[in-house]
Amino acid sequence: MTNFILIFFQVIINTMAQLLLKKGVELVNFNQSVSNVLVSIITNIYIFTGVSIFIVSLLLWLYLLSQFDLSFLYPFGSLAYVLAAVGGWFFFAENITLYRSGGIFLILVGVILIAKS
């Protein structure tokens, strides 16, 4: 049970990192010199925090790989697509179309089937 909680925690923090990176790049003006873009990226708190969370996510992922078969564990990572779509809708007013909803549904069905294996 603890490992399943860790799997879901890893997916959640991975998604949090993506959302923070999205917020961060919205604040970067890419219509400037490369050096200014790099400074903007390096000094952006959202990007810094997102990358930091990614590092924690990676370390947790490495631990989980030591505990589970890759063929079992990897599909759970697709839950990040679901959470990212919902997060994009909630935080950035992104549109979830009927096709995207269908894809989200299929991902959820797939993960449920894998979890039962």
Secondary structure as UniProt FT lines:
FT   HELIX           2..26
FT   HELIX           34..42
FT   HELIX           45..67
FT   HELIX           70..73
FT   HELIX           74..78
FT   HELIX           79..92
FT   HELIX           98..116
//
